């Protein structure tokens, strides 16, 4: 009975905190509970990633089709709902070709690095008050650092393929991602200044009385816009998909990839789109926090009826839809236009906005 009482864990703890609390019991049962938490997080994360990728791929095809007055997938399953699954099975059985003069080790390592960076970032996302694998007091800094590792996979893919077009695509992607990472990080620092913490959970809790996109006023809105533009550029999606320019590079850095390795790059691209949307929802739109309006108690009570996980899903899904909308609306930019946008516009705006946010925080706290 005493052991059961001590094993009762608070619902608002992360998976890592629950495992650490179970280990502190110093009993075989506590060790088993800790291992169980870690195993459940790993299995649940893999299942979530797989299902999410299938849903996002299907959604993108349908959204693209309707933007172009088409129907999209219709034959495999009801309204083509099983088309993504059929394509995944097809990729699993396709021949895995490696260029004869390519680097076999790096060729196989590149997609693994991209997937690893994506999975590490996913562990820090607070999906609700009681669904988060790990939270650090420097969570924003860690997420920004880990998510940047994915560019190494892209660079390795181009180098190891022994293909000029793949190498050009990887170099484009490297320059693009590293450049826009600077503006994205500066936009994140605005939210850190407002919240007074770099913990993702702490940032969400700081928005209990209002989302930063509303109560942060001009600096928060500007940071949201800058982060949106920089994130789309980092994802290599239209209008910034210079790394995969079909007209001049074939498929870009993954031209020489097929089968399972190609599917890993494809998986990382769509999950990264979800991660970017989840980070934006967490930092600017309150994460799992409902929409509250001061003075409207009846409205606030109705908003509180939806669970936190539902709020997080709605916010993230809305941003994902907007990113897909951008892809099928705007034409591709030239390389020089893309770099000018970052270095001559977004970067100065980001620094000025960060300075404005610091002044606002200093005046409010003073």
C-alpha positions as CSV (number, residue, x, y, z in Angstrom):
1,X,0.0,0.0,0.0
2,X,2.8,2.4,0.9
3,X,4.6,1.6,-2.4
4,X,1.4,2.2,-4.3
5,X,1.0,5.6,-2.6
6,X,4.6,6.6,-3.3
7,X,4.2,5.6,-6.9
8,X,1.3,7.9,-7.5
9,X,2.7,10.6,-9.8
10,X,1.3,14.0,-10.6
11,X,-0.4,14.2,-13.9
12,X,1.5,17.4,-14.9
13,X,4.9,15.7,-14.9
14,X,6.9,14.9,-18.0
15,X,7.7,11.3,-18.9
16,X,11.3,11.9,-17.8
17,X,10.2,13.3,-14.4
18,X,7.9,10.4,-13.8
19,X,10.7,7.9,-14.7
20,X,13.1,9.8,-12.3
21,X,10.5,9.8,-9.5
22,X,10.0,6.0,-10.0
23,X,13.8,5.4,-9.9
24,X,14.0,7.4,-6.6
25,X,11.9,4.6,-4.9
26,X,15.0,2.4,-5.1
27,X,12.9,-0.8,-5.4
28,X,12.6,-3.4,-8.2
29,X,9.1,-2.1,-8.8
30,X,10.4,1.5,-9.2
31,X,13.0,0.4,-11.7
32,X,10.3,-1.5,-13.7
33,X,8.1,1.6,-13.7
34,X,10.9,3.8,-15.0
35,X,11.7,1.3,-17.8
36,X,8.0,1.1,-18.6
37,X,7.7,4.9,-18.9
38,X,10.7,5.1,-21.2
39,X,9.5,2.2,-23.3
40,X,6.0,3.6,-23.6
41,X,7.4,6.9,-24.7
42,X,9.6,5.3,-27.3
43,X,6.9,3.1,-28.8
44,X,4.2,5.8,-28.6
45,X,6.5,8.3,-30.3
46,X,7.3,5.9,-33.2
47,X,3.6,5.1,-33.6
48,X,2.7,8.8,-33.5
49,X,5.4,9.7,-36.1
50,X,4.3,7.0,-38.5
51,X,0.6,7.9,-38.3
52,X,1.3,11.6,-38.4
53,X,3.4,11.3,-41.6
54,X,0.7,9.2,-43.3
55,X,-1.9,11.8,-42.4
56,X,0.2,14.8,-43.4
57,X,1.1,13.3,-46.8
58,X,-2.5,12.5,-47.5
59,X,-3.6,16.0,-46.4
60,X,-1.0,17.7,-48.6
61,X,-2.2,15.8,-51.6
62,X,-5.8,16.6,-51.0
63,X,-5.1,20.3,-50.3
64,X,-3.0,20.6,-53.4
65,X,-5.6,18.9,-55.5
66,X,-8.4,21.2,-54.3
67,X,-6.2,24.3,-54.8
68,X,-5.8,23.1,-58.4
69,X,-9.5,22.1,-58.9
70,X,-8.7,18.4,-58.8
71,X,-9.8,15.5,-56.6
72,X,-6.5,14.1,-55.6
73,X,-6.1,10.4,-54.4
74,X,-9.5,8.6,-54.8
75,X,-8.8,5.0,-55.7
76,X,-7.0,3.3,-52.7
77,X,-9.5,3.3,-49.8
78,X,-12.4,5.7,-49.3
79,X,-11.5,9.0,-51.0
80,X,-7.9,7.7,-51.2
81,X,-7.4,7.5,-47.5
82,X,-5.1,4.5,-47.8
83,X,-3.0,5.9,-50.6
84,X,-0.2,7.1,-48.3
85,X,-0.1,3.6,-46.7
86,X,0.2,2.0,-50.1
87,X,3.0,4.3,-51.1
88,X,4.8,3.6,-47.8
89,X,4.6,-0.2,-48.5
90,X,5.8,0.4,-52.0
91,X,8.9,2.3,-50.8
92,X,9.7,-0.4,-48.3
93,X,10.0,-3.0,-51.1
94,X,11.8,-0.8,-53.7
95,X,15.4,-1.6,-54.5
96,X,17.9,0.4,-52.4
97,X,20.4,1.8,-54.9
98,X,23.7,3.3,-53.9
99,X,25.9,5.1,-56.5
100,X,28.9,3.0,-57.5
101,X,31.3,5.9,-56.7
102,X,29.4,7.2,-53.7
103,X,30.4,6.9,-50.1
104,X,28.4,4.0,-48.8
105,X,28.8,4.8,-45.1
106,X,27.8,8.5,-45.4
107,X,25.1,7.7,-48.0
108,X,23.4,5.6,-45.4
109,X,24.1,7.8,-42.5
110,X,22.7,11.0,-44.0
111,X,18.9,10.1,-43.7
112,X,19.5,8.7,-40.2
113,X,20.9,12.1,-39.0
114,X,17.9,13.9,-40.4
115,X,15.4,11.5,-38.7
116,X,17.4,11.6,-35.4
117,X,17.3,15.4,-35.3
118,X,13.5,15.3,-35.9
119,X,12.9,12.7,-33.2
120,X,15.0,14.5,-30.6
121,X,13.1,17.8,-31.2
122,X,9.8,16.0,-30.9
123,X,10.7,14.8,-27.4
124,X,10.5,18.4,-26.1
125,X,7.1,19.4,-27.5
126,X,4.5,19.9,-24.8
127,X,1.4,18.4,-26.4
128,X,-0.7,19.0,-23.3
129,X,-0.3,19.6,-19.6
130,X,0.5,15.9,-19.0
131,X,1.9,14.8,-22.4
132,X,5.6,15.7,-22.8
133,X,8.6,13.5,-22.8
134,X,11.3,15.9,-21.6
135,X,11.5,19.5,-20.5
136,X,14.7,21.5,-19.7
137,X,15.2,25.0,-18.3
138,X,17.0,25.7,-21.6
139,X,14.5,24.0,-23.8
140,X,14.2,26.7,-26.4
141,X,18.0,26.8,-26.8
142,X,18.2,23.0,-27.0
143,X,15.5,22.7,-29.6
144,X,17.1,25.4,-31.7
145,X,20.4,23.5,-31.5
146,X,19.1,20.0,-32.1
147,X,16.9,21.0,-35.0
148,X,19.9,22.5,-36.7
149,X,21.6,19.1,-36.8
150,X,19.3,18.1,-39.7
151,X,21.3,20.2,-42.1
152,X,24.2,17.9,-41.7
153,X,22.2,15.0,-43.1
154,X,21.3,17.1,-46.1
155,X,25.0,18.1,-46.7
156,X,26.2,14.5,-46.3
157,X,23.5,13.3,-48.7
158,X,24.7,15.6,-51.4
159,X,28.4,14.8,-50.8
160,X,28.1,11.1,-50.5
161,X,26.0,10.7,-53.7
162,X,28.9,11.6,-56.0
163,X,26.4,13.6,-58.1
164,X,27.0,17.2,-59.1
165,X,23.3,18.1,-59.0
166,X,22.9,16.5,-55.5
167,X,26.0,18.4,-54.3
168,X,24.6,21.7,-55.6
169,X,21.2,21.0,-54.0
170,X,22.9,20.2,-50.7
171,X,25.0,23.3,-50.8
172,X,21.9,25.4,-51.5
173,X,20.1,23.8,-48.7
174,X,23.0,24.3,-46.3
175,X,23.4,28.0,-47.1
176,X,19.6,28.5,-46.9
177,X,19.0,26.7,-43.6
178,X,22.0,28.2,-41.8
179,X,21.1,31.7,-43.0
180,X,17.4,31.6,-42.0
181,X,18.2,29.9,-38.7
182,X,19.6,33.2,-37.5
183,X,16.4,35.1,-38.0
184,X,14.3,32.2,-36.5
185,X,16.5,32.2,-33.4
186,X,16.2,35.9,-32.9
187,X,12.4,35.6,-33.2
188,X,12.4,32.9,-30.5
189,X,14.4,35.2,-28.2
190,X,11.5,37.7,-28.2
191,X,9.2,35.1,-26.6
192,X,12.0,34.2,-24.1
193,X,12.2,37.8,-23.1
194,X,8.5,38.1,-22.6
195,X,8.2,34.7,-20.7
196,X,11.3,35.1,-18.6
197,X,12.2,31.4,-19.2
198,X,13.5,29.1,-21.9
199,X,11.5,26.1,-20.7
200,X,8.8,25.3,-23.3
201,X,6.4,24.3,-20.5
202,X,7.1,27.5,-18.7
203,X,6.4,29.5,-21.8
204,X,3.0,27.9,-22.2
205,X,2.2,28.5,-18.5
206,X,3.2,32.2,-18.9
207,X,0.4,32.4,-21.4
208,X,-2.4,31.3,-19.1
209,X,-3.9,34.8,-19.1
210,X,-3.4,35.5,-22.8
211,X,-1.3,34.3,-25.8
212,X,1.8,36.1,-26.6
213,X,0.6,36.8,-30.1
214,X,-2.1,39.0,-28.5
215,X,-0.6,40.4,-25.3
216,X,2.9,40.7,-26.8
217,X,1.6,43.4,-29.3
218,X,3.9,44.6,-32.1
219,X,7.1,42.7,-31.1
220,X,5.3,39.4,-30.8
221,X,3.4,39.8,-34.1
222,X,6.6,40.7,-35.9
223,X,8.5,37.8,-34.3
224,X,5.7,35.4,-35.3
225,X,5.8,36.6,-38.9
226,X,9.6,36.4,-39.1
227,X,9.6,32.9,-37.5
228,X,7.0,31.8,-40.0
229,X,9.0,33.0,-43.0
230,X,12.3,31.6,-41.7
231,X,10.8,28.3,-40.8
232,X,9.3,27.8,-44.3
233,X,12.7,28.6,-45.7
234,X,14.4,26.1,-43.4
235,X,11.9,23.4,-44.4
236,X,12.9,23.9,-48.1
237,X,9.3,24.3,-49.1
238,X,7.9,26.6,-51.8
239,X,8.6,29.4,-52.3
240,X,12.0,28.5,-50.9
241,X,12.5,25.0,-52.3
242,X,15.7,25.9,-54.2
243,X,17.4,22.8,-52.8
244,X,14.9,20.6,-54.7
245,X,14.5,22.6,-57.8
246,X,13.1,20.1,-60.3
247,X,13.8,22.3,-63.4
248,X,17.5,22.4,-62.8
249,X,18.5,19.8,-60.1
250,X,16.2,16.8,-60.7
251,X,15.3,16.2,-57.0
252,X,18.2,18.0,-55.4
253,X,20.2,16.5,-52.6
254,X,18.1,13.2,-52.5
255,X,18.3,12.6,-56.3
256,X,20.4,9.4,-55.8
257,X,18.2,8.0,-53.0
258,X,15.5,5.3,-53.3
259,X,13.5,2.9,-51.2
260,X,13.7,3.1,-47.5
261,X,16.4,5.8,-47.4
262,X,14.4,8.1,-49.6
263,X,11.3,7.5,-47.4
264,X,13.3,8.6,-44.4
265,X,14.1,12.0,-46.0
266,X,10.4,12.2,-47.0
267,X,9.4,11.4,-43.4
268,X,11.7,14.0,-41.9
269,X,10.4,16.7,-44.2
270,X,6.7,16.3,-43.2
271,X,7.4,15.7,-39.5
272,X,9.6,18.8,-39.5
273,X,6.7,20.8,-40.9
274,X,4.6,19.5,-37.9
275,X,7.4,20.4,-35.5
276,X,7.7,23.9,-36.8
277,X,4.0,24.4,-36.5
278,X,4.0,22.9,-33.0
279,X,6.8,25.2,-31.8
280,X,4.9,28.2,-33.2
281,X,1.7,27.1,-31.5
282,X,3.6,26.6,-28.2
283,X,5.6,29.9,-28.2
284,X,3.1,32.3,-29.7
285,X,-0.4,30.8,-29.5
286,X,-0.4,29.4,-25.9
287,X,0.3,25.8,-26.6
288,X,-2.5,23.8,-24.9
289,X,-4.0,26.9,-23.3
290,X,-7.6,27.8,-24.3
291,X,-8.5,31.1,-25.8
292,X,-9.4,33.4,-22.9
293,X,-10.8,36.9,-23.2
294,X,-10.6,39.1,-20.1
295,X,-14.1,40.0,-18.8
296,X,-16.0,37.3,-20.8
297,X,-16.4,34.7,-18.1
298,X,-19.1,32.8,-19.9
299,X,-17.0,32.6,-23.1
300,X,-13.9,31.5,-21.1
301,X,-15.9,28.7,-19.5
302,X,-17.0,27.4,-22.8
303,X,-13.5,27.6,-24.2
304,X,-12.2,25.6,-21.2
305,X,-14.5,22.7,-22.1
306,X,-12.1,21.6,-24.8
307,X,-9.2,19.6,-23.5
308,X,-5.7,21.0,-23.8
309,X,-4.6,18.4,-26.3
310,X,-7.4,19.4,-28.6
311,X,-6.4,23.1,-28.4
312,X,-2.8,22.2,-29.3
313,X,-4.0,20.0,-32.2
314,X,-6.2,22.8,-33.6
315,X,-3.5,25.4,-33.4
316,X,-0.8,23.2,-34.9
317,X,-3.2,21.9,-37.6
318,X,-4.1,25.5,-38.6
319,X,-0.4,26.5,-39.0
320,X,0.3,23.3,-41.0
321,X,-2.6,24.1,-43.3
322,X,-1.2,27.6,-43.8
323,X,2.3,26.3,-44.7
324,X,0.7,24.0,-47.2
325,X,-1.4,26.8,-48.5
326,X,1.8,28.8,-49.2
327,X,3.3,26.0,-51.1
328,X,0.5,25.8,-53.6
329,X,0.1,29.6,-53.9
330,X,3.5,31.3,-54.5
331,X,6.0,30.6,-57.2
332,X,9.6,29.7,-56.4
333,X,12.1,32.5,-55.7
334,X,15.5,32.9,-57.3
335,X,18.6,32.1,-55.1
336,X,19.7,35.8,-55.0
337,X,16.2,36.9,-54.0
338,X,16.0,34.3,-51.2
339,X,19.4,35.4,-49.7
340,X,18.6,39.1,-50.0
341,X,15.3,38.5,-48.2
342,X,17.2,37.0,-45.3
343,X,20.3,39.2,-45.0
344,X,18.9,42.6,-46.2
345,X,15.4,42.4,-44.7
346,X,14.6,39.7,-42.1
347,X,17.9,40.0,-40.2
348,X,17.7,43.8,-39.7
349,X,14.0,43.5,-38.8
350,X,14.8,40.7,-36.3
351,X,17.5,42.7,-34.5
352,X,15.3,45.8,-34.3
353,X,12.3,43.7,-33.1
354,X,14.5,42.0,-30.4
355,X,15.6,45.5,-29.2
356,X,12.0,46.7,-29.2
357,X,11.0,43.7,-27.2
358,X,13.8,44.3,-24.7
359,X,12.7,47.9,-24.2
360,X,9.1,46.9,-23.7
361,X,10.0,44.2,-21.1
362,X,12.3,46.6,-19.3
363,X,9.7,49.3,-19.1
364,X,6.9,46.9,-18.0
365,X,9.1,45.4,-15.2
366,X,10.5,48.7,-14.2
